[in-house]
Amino acid sequence: MQLGDVVNPDDLANGKPLDGVRILALEQMQALPWATQLLARLGADVVKVEAIGSGDQGRGSLPAITDPEGRRVGATFLRTNLGKRSICVDLKSDAGRRLVLDLVPRFDVVAENFRAGALGRLGLDYDAVAAVHPPTIYLSVSGFGHSGSPYGDLPAFAPIVEAMSGIYEMKRTGDDPPAVAPVGALGDIGTALFGVIGVLAALRQRDRTGRGTHVDVAMLDSMVAMTDIVTNFWSLGLRDGNLGPLIMHGFRAADGWFIVQVGREHQFARLVEVIGHPEWVDDARFADRQGWIDHLDGVLRPAIETWASTRTSLEASRELGAAGVAAGPCLRDEQVVADPHVAARHMLVEVPRTDGVEQPVLVPGNPVKMSGVAEGPETRIPWLGEHTDEVLRAELGLDDDALAALRREGVIG
């Protein structure tokens, strides 16, 4: 799917679910920007407030492209800022803070992901915003929340809260060090999803009550929820990464690996029949589920991999799937890019580069598919401060002289 494409133009007439919702985002890096990008894809108008000169910290990440003015635009920014507008305001200046507070009544949601307490020191926390406009919904995304965590003064990025959720230690083996960020930005995107849910719930509550609210989402809370097996399995007596008596493992095929999950007796019966050993259904070694695990490496794995050695990982997965056994290939990066499901579901957006490189940047598409709602069109990321004058003119009525004066004073960029 290319930038600007609309999959079904007829659906444009129906609009989008969040048309008319306006979000002022004081954000950087990934957790909150991913959330506001999803809200933008659902129709919200998102205005992003960035620091003068440097902008969102995600612009400085690597790998990167360059914008039309030769400034670096990093991968983190590229993945999380489609469909937004950018204004540059100095939040450390009194005039800059005043501009933001003047903008607040024009927006439904103010969203921020500064370290807990930072915006309070700047006079832009929930209390300050609610005093200006009580119906405002204020979304805070932080490492440890705003309600007295003993870690509240610590900085956090996704790998930090992922580690603190227990999932790294649960998956670590022997004396190996923890595998950091094994699933990409789980800590960021998992948190973003809870932030989106909180905003949608707060909008619904405001429809009923007319009141705004502070939605407080902590990254560590989100990871404890996302990695629920850590605490739940511990309470049920499982320790040291033990997932219990089920087959949830990788097996080698002719061209790579595939994953099989078997957790019920009828699934086990179908698995052993497909691989040519139907007699194992009545074998005493596999009389209970613990036997599957006890004899996995000595009996089952050799049989499964012998059977799969003449099949590709996809062929093996399809054959098992046809028999009712859940299986899927472990795809390499280039295979994901070329995967027919990814293409059919429009899950990659091609963003043309502005620095002369032919290969477009690939950004994940919108995973929320809705009937009667147009998918796209996607608009490119904003260049730093690209919409400062446009937004301040439209929202606050500032003229050219006022804008020029603010720029001379270093209040806007």
Backbone hydrogen bonds, N-H to C=O, Kabsch-Sander energy under -0.5 kcal/mol:
donor,donor_aa,acceptor,acceptor_aa,energy
3,L,350,E,-2.0
4,G,378,E,-0.6
5,D,2,Q,-2.5
7,V,375,E,-1.5
11,D,8,N,-1.7
12,L,9,P,-1.5
13,A,10,D,-0.8
14,N,11,D,-1.3
15,G,12,L,-1.5
18,L,42,L,-3.1
19,D,16,K,-1.9
21,V,18,L,-2.3
23,I,45,D,-3.0
24,L,109,V,-3.0
25,A,23,I,-0.6
25,A,47,V,-3.0
26,L,24,L,-0.6
26,L,111,A,-3.6
27,E,25,A,-1.0
27,E,49,V,-0.5
34,W,30,Q,-2.8
35,A,31,A,-1.4
36,T,32,L,-2.7
37,Q,33,P,-2.2
38,L,34,W,-2.0
39,L,35,A,-2.2
40,A,36,T,-2.3
41,R,37,Q,-2.3
42,L,38,L,-1.3
43,G,40,A,-1.8
44,A,39,L,-2.4
45,D,21,V,-2.7
46,V,44,A,-0.7
46,V,83,G,-0.5
47,V,23,I,-2.9
47,V,45,D,-0.6
48,K,46,V,-0.5
48,K,85,R,-3.8
49,V,25,A,-3.2
50,E,48,K,-0.6
50,E,87,I,-3.0
54,S,52,I,-1.5
55,G,51,A,-1.1
59,R,56,D,-2.0
60,G,57,Q,-1.5
61,S,58,G,-1.3
65,I,73,V,-2.4
67,D,71,R,-2.6
70,G,67,D,-2.7
73,V,65,I,-3.0
74,G,59,R,-0.9
75,A,63,P,-2.4
77,F,58,G,-1.2
78,L,74,G,-2.3
79,R,75,A,-1.9
80,T,76,T,-0.6
80,T,77,F,-0.9
81,N,77,F,-0.6
83,G,379,T,-1.5
83,G,380,R,-0.6
84,K,81,N,-1.0
85,R,46,V,-2.2
87,I,48,K,-2.9
89,V,50,E,-1.9
89,V,87,I,-0.6
90,D,411,V,-2.7
91,L,89,V,-1.1
93,S,90,D,-1.3
97,R,93,S,-2.4
98,R,94,D,-2.2
99,L,95,A,-2.1
100,V,96,G,-2.0
101,L,97,R,-2.5
102,D,98,R,-2.3
103,L,99,L,-1.7
104,V,100,V,-1.5
106,R,103,L,-2.2
107,F,104,V,-2.2
108,D,22,R,-1.6
109,V,22,R,-2.2
110,V,137,I,-2.8
111,A,24,L,-2.6
112,E,139,L,-2.8
113,N,26,L,-1.4
118,A,115,R,-2.7
121,R,117,G,-1.6
122,L,118,A,-0.9
123,G,119,L,-0.5
123,G,120,G,-0.9
124,L,119,L,-3.3
125,D,119,L,-0.6
129,V,125,D,-2.3
130,A,126,Y,-3.3
131,A,127,D,-1.8
132,V,128,A,-1.1
133,H,129,V,-2.5
136,T,133,H,-2.2
137,I,108,D,-2.5
138,Y,136,T,-0.5
138,Y,213,T,-2.8
139,L,110,V,-2.6
139,L,137,I,-0.6
140,S,138,Y,-0.6
140,S,215,V,-3.2
141,V,112,E,-2.4
142,S,217,V,-2.0
152,G,149,S,-1.8
154,L,151,Y,-2.5
160,I,157,F,-1.0
161,V,157,F,-1.6
162,E,158,A,-2.3
163,A,159,P,-2.2
164,M,160,I,-2.0
165,S,161,V,-1.0
165,S,162,E,-0.6
166,G,163,A,-1.4
167,I,162,E,-0.8
168,Y,162,E,-0.6
170,M,166,G,-2.0
171,K,167,I,-1.6
172,R,168,Y,-0.9
176,D,173,T,-1.9
180,V,178,P,-0.9
184,G,181,A,-1.2
186,L,184,G,-1.0
189,I,185,A,-3.1
190,G,186,L,-2.4
191,T,187,G,-0.7
192,A,188,D,-2.6
193,L,189,I,-2.2
194,F,190,G,-1.5
195,G,191,T,-2.2
196,V,192,A,-2.6
197,I,193,L,-2.4
198,G,194,F,-2.4
199,V,195,G,-2.2
200,L,196,V,-2.6
201,A,197,I,-2.5
202,A,198,G,-2.4
203,L,199,V,-2.6
204,R,200,L,-1.9
205,Q,201,A,-2.4
206,R,202,A,-2.5
207,D,203,L,-1.9
208,R,204,R,-1.3
209,T,205,Q,-2.7
210,G,206,R,-2.5
212,G,134,P,-1.1
213,T,136,T,-0.6
215,V,138,Y,-2.8
215,V,213,T,-0.7
216,D,214,H,-0.7
217,V,140,S,-3.0
217,V,215,V,-0.7
218,A,216,D,-0.5
219,M,142,S,-2.9
220,L,143,G,-2.3
222,S,218,A,-2.2
223,M,219,M,-2.1
224,V,220,L,-2.4
225,A,221,D,-1.9
226,M,222,S,-2.5
227,T,223,M,-2.7
228,D,225,A,-0.9
230,V,227,T,-1.9
231,T,227,T,-0.5
232,N,228,D,-2.2
233,F,229,I,-2.3
234,W,230,V,-1.3
235,S,231,T,-2.1
236,L,232,N,-0.9
236,L,233,F,-0.5
237,G,234,W,-1.6
238,L,233,F,-2.4
242,N,239,R,-1.7
246,L,244,G,-2.0
247,I,262,V,-2.4
248,M,246,L,-0.8
249,H,260,V,-1.4
251,F,258,F,-2.9
253,A,256,G,-4.0
254,A,308,A,-1.0
254,A,311,R,-3.0
258,F,251,F,-2.4
259,I,328,G,-3.1
260,V,249,H,-2.3
261,Q,326,A,-2.1
262,V,247,I,-3.2
268,F,264,R,-2.0
269,A,265,E,-2.2
270,R,266,H,-1.6
271,L,267,Q,-2.4
272,V,268,F,-2.5
273,E,269,A,-1.5
274,V,270,R,-2.2
275,I,271,L,-2.0
276,G,273,E,-1.2
277,H,272,V,-3.5
280,W,277,H,-1.7
281,V,278,P,-1.6
282,D,279,E,-1.2
283,D,280,W,-0.8
286,F,283,D,-1.7
287,A,284,A,-1.5
291,G,288,D,-1.1
292,W,288,D,-0.6
292,W,289,R,-1.0
293,I,289,R,-1.1
294,D,290,Q,-2.6
295,H,291,G,-1.8
296,L,293,I,-1.3
299,V,295,H,-1.8
300,L,295,H,-2.2
301,R,296,L,-3.8
303,A,299,V,-1.5
304,I,300,L,-3.0
305,E,301,R,-2.9
306,T,302,P,-2.0
307,W,303,A,-2.2
308,A,304,I,-2.3
309,S,305,E,-0.9
310,T,307,W,-0.8
311,R,308,A,-2.1
316,A,312,T,-2.8
317,S,313,S,-2.0
318,R,314,L,-2.8
319,E,315,E,-2.3
320,L,316,A,-2.2
321,G,317,S,-2.8
322,A,318,R,-2.4
323,A,319,E,-0.8
323,A,320,L,-0.7
324,G,321,G,-1.6
325,V,320,L,-2.6
326,A,261,Q,-0.6
326,A,324,G,-0.6
328,G,259,I,-1.8
330,C,257,W,-2.8
331,L,329,P,-0.9
335,Q,332,R,-0.5
336,V,332,R,-2.2
337,V,333,D,-2.1
338,A,334,E,-1.4
339,D,335,Q,-0.5
339,D,336,V,-1.1
343,A,339,D,-1.8
344,A,340,P,-2.8
345,R,341,H,-2.3
346,H,343,A,-1.4
347,M,342,V,-2.7
349,V,363,V,-3.2
350,E,1,M,-3.3
351,V,349,V,-0.7
351,V,361,V,-3.3
361,V,351,V,-2.6
363,V,349,V,-2.2
363,V,361,V,-0.5
365,G,347,M,-1.7
369,K,367,P,-0.9
373,V,370,M,-1.6
374,A,11,D,-0.6
376,G,374,A,-0.9
386,E,383,W,-2.4
387,H,86,S,-2.6
388,T,385,G,-1.5
391,V,387,H,-2.8
392,L,388,T,-2.3
393,R,389,D,-2.3
394,A,390,E,-2.2
395,E,391,V,-3.0
396,L,392,L,-1.4
397,G,393,R,-1.3
398,L,392,L,-1.6
403,L,399,D,-2.5
404,A,400,D,-2.6
405,A,401,D,-2.2
406,L,402,A,-2.2
407,R,403,L,-2.2
408,R,404,A,-2.3
409,E,405,A,-1.8
410,G,407,R,-1.1
411,V,406,L,-2.5
412,I,406,L,-0.9
413,G,88,C,-1.7
